[in-house]
Amino acid sequence: HVAGLIHTSNFDYALKDLRIKVPLLILPFMFASFPKPTEKFFNSLILLFSASVTVATTISFWRFIQDNIADYRELSPFISHIRFALLVCLAAFLMYYEAWRAPRPWLKATFLIIAFWLTAMLFVLQSATSLIIFFTTAFVVVVHLGMARISALFRLILFFLILLPEIGRASCRERV
């Protein structure tokens, strides 16, 4: 960025851009200097984030019901609708993960209810980006968990079966 200032004609925007991005350069050094967070602190942070997103989706849904909002982008009360939907997507996966790890059945049920709510809100928010990311990530997680439970020989056979159409298509292109 700094080297690119040589070629710019709009120094006001360049300096504003640097003022915004320099703290992003400093953040990794700050986080590296902090002591490693404990697992309890990290779980508390996950729960706080997910609770915040759940409250924000509740406000969005209330606005959806009460205000008869025509443009779904107005459902995001505080930030850009795309960023909000991506936060909802992340919080949903965190809740599914917490439900997976929960030791008590009532806690597992609570996390699953929140995860289902957040997943349903992805459809209410109508963000194609977050829906694509959600279903792609869900597919990858399911495949990963499935692959971890099958034998190495079956994984190899499955890998070649997945590649077979591409190999066939490549050999057909060579003939033409």
C-alpha positions as CSV (number, residue, x, y, z in Angstrom):
1,H,0.0,0.0,0.0
2,V,2.7,2.4,0.9
3,A,4.6,1.7,-2.3
4,G,1.4,2.2,-4.2
5,L,1.2,5.8,-3.0
6,I,3.8,6.7,-5.7
7,H,1.2,6.0,-8.4
8,T,-1.9,7.6,-6.8
9,S,-3.4,10.9,-7.7
10,N,-5.9,10.9,-4.8
11,F,-3.8,11.3,-1.7
12,D,-6.7,12.1,0.5
13,Y,-8.3,8.7,-0.1
14,A,-4.9,7.0,0.1
15,L,-4.2,8.4,3.5
16,K,-7.7,7.6,4.7
17,D,-7.2,4.0,3.5
18,L,-3.8,3.8,5.3
19,R,-5.4,5.2,8.5
20,I,-8.0,2.4,8.4
21,K,-5.6,-0.5,7.4
22,V,-2.6,0.2,9.6
23,P,-4.4,-1.0,12.8
24,L,-5.1,-4.2,10.9
25,L,-1.3,-4.7,10.6
26,I,-0.8,-4.1,14.3
27,L,-3.6,-6.4,15.5
28,P,-1.7,-9.7,15.0
29,F,1.2,-8.4,17.0
30,M,-1.1,-7.4,19.8
31,F,-2.9,-10.8,19.9
32,A,0.5,-12.6,19.8
33,S,1.6,-10.6,22.9
34,F,-1.4,-11.6,25.0
35,P,-1.4,-14.8,27.0
36,K,-3.1,-17.8,25.4
37,P,-6.8,-17.7,26.2
38,T,-8.1,-20.6,28.3
39,E,-10.7,-23.0,26.9
40,K,-13.3,-21.6,29.3
41,F,-12.7,-18.0,28.1
42,F,-12.8,-19.1,24.5
43,N,-16.1,-21.0,25.1
44,S,-17.5,-17.9,26.8
45,L,-16.6,-15.8,23.9
46,I,-18.3,-18.2,21.5
47,L,-21.5,-18.2,23.6
48,L,-21.4,-14.4,23.9
49,F,-21.0,-14.0,20.2
50,S,-23.8,-16.5,19.4
51,A,-26.1,-14.9,22.0
52,S,-25.5,-11.5,20.4
53,V,-26.2,-12.7,16.9
54,T,-29.3,-14.5,18.2
55,V,-30.6,-11.3,19.8
56,A,-29.9,-9.4,16.6
57,T,-31.8,-12.0,14.5
58,T,-34.7,-11.8,17.0
59,I,-34.8,-8.0,16.4
60,S,-34.6,-8.6,12.7
61,F,-37.5,-11.1,12.8
62,W,-39.6,-8.7,14.9
63,R,-39.0,-6.0,12.3
64,F,-39.9,-8.4,9.6
65,I,-43.2,-9.2,11.2
66,Q,-44.1,-5.8,12.5
67,D,-42.9,-3.3,9.9
68,N,-43.8,-5.3,6.7
69,I,-40.4,-4.7,5.3
70,A,-40.4,-5.0,1.5
71,D,-36.6,-5.0,1.0
72,Y,-34.9,-7.9,2.9
73,R,-31.7,-5.7,3.2
74,E,-33.5,-3.6,5.8
75,L,-33.8,-6.6,8.1
76,S,-30.2,-6.1,9.2
77,P,-30.6,-3.4,11.9
78,F,-27.0,-2.6,12.7
79,I,-24.6,-3.6,9.8
80,S,-24.6,-4.5,6.2
81,H,-27.0,-7.3,5.4
82,I,-24.3,-9.5,3.8
83,R,-22.0,-9.2,6.8
84,F,-24.9,-9.8,9.2
85,A,-26.0,-13.0,7.3
86,L,-22.4,-14.2,7.4
87,L,-22.3,-13.7,11.1
88,V,-25.5,-15.6,11.4
89,C,-24.0,-18.4,9.4
90,L,-20.9,-18.5,11.6
91,A,-23.0,-18.4,14.8
92,A,-25.2,-21.3,13.5
93,F,-22.2,-23.5,12.9
94,L,-20.8,-22.6,16.3
95,M,-24.1,-23.6,17.9
96,Y,-24.1,-26.9,16.0
97,Y,-20.5,-27.5,17.2
98,E,-21.5,-26.6,20.8
99,A,-24.5,-29.0,20.6
100,W,-22.1,-31.7,19.3
101,R,-19.9,-31.2,22.4
102,A,-22.5,-30.5,25.0
103,P,-22.4,-32.9,27.9
104,R,-26.0,-32.5,29.1
105,P,-29.1,-33.3,27.0
106,W,-30.8,-30.1,28.0
107,L,-27.8,-28.0,26.9
108,K,-27.6,-29.9,23.7
109,A,-31.3,-29.3,23.0
110,T,-30.8,-25.6,23.8
111,F,-27.9,-25.2,21.4
112,L,-29.7,-27.1,18.7
113,I,-32.8,-24.9,19.0
114,I,-30.6,-21.8,18.7
115,A,-28.8,-23.4,15.7
116,F,-32.1,-24.2,14.0
117,W,-33.3,-20.7,14.6
118,L,-30.2,-19.2,13.1
119,T,-30.4,-21.5,10.1
120,A,-34.0,-20.5,9.5
121,M,-33.0,-16.9,9.7
122,L,-30.6,-17.4,6.9
123,F,-33.6,-18.0,4.7
124,V,-35.5,-15.0,6.0
125,L,-32.5,-12.8,5.4
126,Q,-32.4,-14.1,1.8
127,S,-28.6,-13.7,1.4
128,A,-27.5,-15.9,-1.4
129,T,-23.8,-15.6,-0.3
130,S,-24.5,-16.8,3.2
131,L,-26.8,-19.7,2.0
132,I,-24.1,-20.8,-0.5
133,I,-21.4,-20.7,2.2
134,F,-23.7,-22.4,4.7
135,F,-24.6,-25.3,2.5
136,T,-21.0,-25.7,1.1
137,T,-19.6,-25.7,4.6
138,A,-22.3,-28.2,5.8
139,F,-21.4,-30.5,2.8
140,V,-17.7,-30.3,3.6
141,V,-18.3,-31.0,7.3
142,V,-20.6,-34.0,6.5
143,V,-18.1,-35.4,4.0
144,H,-15.2,-34.9,6.5
145,L,-17.1,-36.6,9.3
146,G,-18.2,-39.4,7.0
147,M,-14.7,-39.9,5.7
148,A,-13.3,-40.1,9.2
149,R,-15.6,-43.1,9.8
150,I,-14.8,-45.2,6.7
151,S,-11.8,-47.3,5.9
152,A,-8.8,-46.1,3.8
153,L,-9.6,-48.5,0.9
154,F,-13.2,-47.3,0.7
155,R,-11.9,-43.7,0.7
156,L,-9.6,-44.4,-2.1
157,I,-12.3,-46.1,-4.2
158,L,-14.7,-43.2,-3.5
159,F,-12.0,-40.7,-4.5
160,F,-11.6,-42.4,-7.9
161,L,-15.3,-42.7,-8.4
162,I,-15.6,-38.9,-7.8
163,L,-12.8,-38.3,-10.3
164,L,-14.1,-40.8,-12.9
165,P,-16.4,-38.3,-14.7
166,E,-13.6,-35.7,-15.0
167,I,-11.2,-38.4,-16.3
168,G,-13.8,-39.5,-18.9
169,R,-14.5,-35.9,-19.9
170,A,-10.8,-35.2,-20.3
171,S,-10.3,-38.3,-22.5
172,C,-13.2,-37.3,-24.7
173,R,-11.7,-33.9,-25.2
174,E,-8.5,-35.4,-26.4
175,R,-10.3,-37.4,-29.1
176,V,-12.0,-34.4,-30.5
